[in-house]
């Protein structure tokens, strides 16, 4: 298992790396969008089941804390997306085995997110997002493998 580049990166592998690049870019975009959406009263109510104004009236600092937590998760998600995007670009350019091995973390991250959202939290909307992206990332991962 050397770290040397693949001698020939085939067309299917390029498609696979392209899929992994796209999924990683969507993850970055998703983190950026949700950073701003975290402060939305609609999202707050959707996540907590209680209107933001009602919580702010009773517990003024709790709303700010929930919003900051959502923004922190969004920043971490975007940062993870940047990391996987960088690794996928390396794989696309050089077909490195280490990059291929490392991108399994992306597939696992989406799979765990799907499980946690669907089974633990019962959130079909978020879990469905993770499940679709886990499947797409898996297809990309399998296409990108060494031929």
Number of C-alpha atoms within 10 A of each C-alpha: 5 8 10 11 16 16 10 11 19 16 11 16 22 19 17 25 32 20 21 31 25 17 23 27 18 17 23 23 17 16 23 17 14 19 22 13 17 21 18 14 16 14 16 21 15 12 13 11 10 13 15 21 14 12 16 13 11 10 11 13 11 14 20 14 11 16 19 15 14 19 21 15 15 24 18 14 20 24 16 18 23 19 15 25 24 16 22 29 17 18 30 22 12 16 26 23 18 16 21 22 13 15 24 15 12 24 24 14 15 22 21 16 20 25 17 16 20 18 12 11 12 12 15 14 12 15 23 16 14 23 22 14 22 22 14 19 27 22 17 25 24 17 21 27 21 16 11
